[in-house]
Amino acid sequence: MHSGIQEPSGGVARYYLAAEGRNLPVSTEITGYFVSALVYLFERTGQAEFLDAATRAAQFLTRQGRNRELKIIPFELEPNSPAYFFDCGIIVRGLLALYAVDKKDEYLEVAAECGRTMGQRFRSGRDIHPILAMPTFAPFPYEKRWSREPGCFQLKSALAWQNLFVVTGETQFRDWYEHALEIAIEAHLTFLPGEENRERVMDRLHAYSYFLEGMLPAAQRPVAIAAYQSGLPKAAALLREIGPTFRRSDVCAQILRARLHCGLPLDQAAAAEEAAWCRSFQYSSGDQMHCNGFSFGSKGTTLLPFVNPVSAAFCMQAIDEWETGQPAAESRLI
């Protein structure tokens, strides 16, 4: 709230470069995450300052970040900045989270508009293109990097369609989510480890955890239960195998949140260990940008010098849900 990660415009920087003492540029995706995180805190505490900050961030997205002509919210404010499928889904979910507590039509209208464009422009046969050039909507060539080619991780973003269906009743949104769910479940078995380099496997764990989160609306279906039964232990084992060398804070939080929400019997010891890891990434001292923030990760016992707003949001929610024993509703998962 008071770190300076939210700029005066209402937009939120990608992260703070601790060693250099400066923010990276504003990111629409990170601003979407920020809205969701602040709405979560408002619902947990009732403190109006959280709602005020979320409102400023959301209005940045709907009024400055939005391309009205193309009906999409691109990656950044730069001219012809590309649009990312994943980012758009996170933004839509942020706007819907705020709409749930502050029923301003602006939030729902922009969320639905963006969600429709996602379905009409990013989907192509069995694929969902990860990145589109603006203003042509031409897909970027795929690359052998998880974020630059279709994959099961996209299901987290496709949650935006399921959330829009719940709010609007438009069955097209439900159908788009169901299609994304089907192809993600087909693809997930080959996603991990996916790399020989162990640090890159940790990065892929972050992406795979998005798949685990994206299944939550279908968590009680046999096909999803089977995917959780195979995927969650595999991800948790890789986290522990690679963690002594390189551990990402968001992965710890994502795996813990998946445990708390998916409906499988809870491994209490593993969950407690993951919650302790989440806590270990939080700064307890330092300047305004550091104090209480969360590092992106660690190498050995050394925290990496990136104070990351998404890591902070994920860890905050995971710790809160673990310590209170009160997991939020699926739609409130940051």
N, C-alpha and C positions, 0 to 999 in steps of 0.2 A: 504493500500500500504506500509506503513512504520511502521506498528505495530509489526512486527515480527511473525505474524501468518503464513506467508509463510516461510518455512524453506529454507536453502541454496540449498537443492536438487530440489526445485521447488514445492514440495508437501506442502500441507496446513494442519495445525493441526485441529483436530476436534473442539476444542475451547480452550480458555485461562482460566486457573484457577486463577481468580484474587486474591483470598485470599492467594494462595500458590505461586503466581508469576511464573507460568510455563505453557507451552503448554502441552496439551495431545498429544499422538502420531499422526502422519500424517494419514489422512483418504483419500482414493481414492474418496469417494463420495463427501466430502467437497471440495476436490481439483477440482472436476467437477463443483460444484456450483461456485467456485472461478473463473474458466475460464469463465463461463457464465456472472458472475457479471462484470468482468473486460472488457469483450467484449462489454457489454452494456455501460459501462462508456466510452470506447473508441469511440463507435458510437455516443454517446451524446456530447463528448467534442473534439474528434480528437487528444487527447494527447497520444503521442507514448508510454509513460511510462506504460500506462494501457495495451497496446497491448504487450509490452515486458514481463510484469509480467504474462499475460495470456499465452503467448507462453512458458515460462519456466514451468508453471503448466501443460500445455497440454503435453509437451515433457516428463515430469515426468510420466504422465499416459501412454503414448504410448511406452516409452522406459524402465521404471522401474516398473511401476504398472502392466503392461500387462503380462499375462501368455501366451506366444506365443504358447506353446504346446496345451493348453486347449482352446485357443481363447476366453479368458474371462479376465476381470479385477477384481480380488478379492477385498474383503473388506479392507485388509491391506497387507503389504509386508511380514508378517510372513509366514513361510512354511505352506502350506495346509490351509491357511486362507479361510474361506467359501466365497461364492459368493452370493450377495444379488440382487434379481431382481430389487428392487427399486434403489439401488446404481448404478447398471449398466446403467439404463435408464438415470439417472442424468449425468453420465459420458459421455454417447453417445451424449446427448444434448449439453453438454459443448464443446465437440470436434466439433460438427456440427456448433455451434455458431462461433467458431474460424475459421472454414473452410469457412464460409460465407464471412469473411473479409480478410482471408489470405489463398489463395487456394493451400495449400500444401496437396499433395495426402496422406501423412502420416495420417492426421487427419481423412479424409473420410474413408480411408482403415480400420483403427482400429475401427472407429465408426460402419461401416457396418459389420465388422467381429464380434464385440461384439453384435450387434443387431441380427444377425443371430443366434448366440449361445443362446441368450435370448429366441428367438422363438422356437428353437429346444430342449432346455434343461429345461426351466422353465415351459412351458405349459404342462398341463396334463388334457385332457378332458375339463371340465368347470372350472378348477382351474388353477391358476398361482402360483406355489410354491414360497414362499417368500425367502427361503434360501436353498442353495444347498451345500453339503459337497464337498470339493476338495480332491483328484482328481477324485472321483467316480461320482460326480454329483447326489448323492443320496439326496433326499429331507430331510431336518430336520423335525422331528415330529412337528405338529402344536401345539401351545399353546394358551391359552385364553388371548392373548395380541394382540392388533391390528397389531403390526409389525411382529408377528410370525404366522399369519394365513392369508389366502387370504382375500381380501377386496376391497371395491371400491376405496380406496386410491391408489391402484396400477396403476390406470389410468394415474396418473401424469408421472410415469415411462414409461408406454406404449406410451406416446407422442413421445418417441424416435423412435418408429416404424413409426408413421405418418410423423415425420420430415425426416426420412430416405427415405420414399416413395417419398416425395416431391423432395428430392435431387437426388435420384438414379432412380426413376421411377419403381423400383421393386415392383410389385403388391403384393407380399407376405407380405411385410412390411405393406401395407395398410390393407390387410386382417387381419393380427394379431392385428392391432389397432382396427379395427371394432369389432372384437370378444371381445377384452378387454372392449371396450365401452359398448357393449351389456350386458355383465355380471355385469359391474360396475353399470349401471343404474338400473338393476334388484335388486342389493344388497344395494343400498344407503339408502333406506327408513328405514332400521332397524339398521343403523350404529350409529345413535345418539338417545339418549345419550349413551347407551351401557354400562354404569357403574352407580353405586350409588354414589361412591366417586366423589365429584365435581371436585377435582384437576385432576383426571383421565379423566373426561369428557372434561376438557380443553385440555388435551393431544390428545384426540380423535378429538377435533375440528381442531387441526393442521392436523391430518390425513384426515379428511373429506374435508378440504380446498384443499388438493391435488386432490380430486375427482372433485371439482368445477373447478380447473385449467385444469384438464385432459380433460374435455368436450369441451374446447374452439374451437377446429377445427370443432366441430359439433354444435356450439352454436345456429345456426339458424334453426336447425331441431326441429320439434314440440316436440319430446320426450326429447330433451335437454332443451328446453324452459320450459317445465313442471317441469323438475328436478331442474332447477334454481329457478323457481317460488316457489317451496316448500322448497328447501334446503337452499338457501341463507338467507331468513328471519329466518329460524330455527337456523342456525349457528350464525347469528348476535344476535339473542335474547339470546342464551346461553352464548355468549361472554359477553354480558352486565349483565347477571344474575350472572355469576361466577366471573367476572372481579374484583369486589371490594375486593375479597379474594385472588384470584390468576389469573394473566393475563399474557399470553405469548405474547411477542412482535411479533413473527412470525405469530401468528394467526391474530392479528390486521392487519398486512400487507397483509396476504393472502386474508382475506375477503375483504379488500379494493381493492386489485388488481382484484379479481373476479367481484366486482361491476363495475369497470372501463372497463372491457373487455367483459362481458357476453352479453351485448346488451339489458338488461332490462332497463326500465326508472331508472335513477340514483336518489337515495335518497341522496340529497345534504347534509342534516343535519347529517345523519348517516356517510356518507363518510368523512365529515369534522371532526367529532368526532374521527373516526378511524385514520385519518391522525395525529391528535393531540396526540393520544395515541402513535403512532409510534415515533413521535418526543420526547415524554417523556422518552423513553428508551435510548436515546443517551447521552453518557457522554460528558460533556462540559469541563472537566478538568481531572487532573490525570496524570499518567505517560504515556509513549509512547504506552503501550498496551491498556490503557483505553481511552485516549482522542479521541473523535469522534466515538468510537466504540459503539455498542449497546448491552445492557444487554439481556440475554435470557428471562427475565420476571420480574415480581414484585409480592410480597406478601404484600397486603395492600399498603402502600406508600413506601415500601423499595425495591430497586432494588436487584435482585439476583446477587451473585458475579461470574457470568459467562459472559465473553465478547465473544460473539458468532458470527462467521463469516457469517453463514447463516442468522441469525436474522438481521445482518447488511445489507446483500445483499437484503433481502426481504424488509426491512424497507426503505432502500435507494431508491429502485425502486418504491415502493408504494408512497413515499413522492414526488419523482421527477415527476411521472406521474400525481399525483393529483395537484401539484403546477403549472406544466406547461400546464396541460390539453392535454398532448400528450402521450397517451398510446402507448407502443411499440407494434410491431407486435406480434401475438401469439407465434411465434417461438422464440422470444426474451425474453419471460417470464422466469425469472431466476428460 
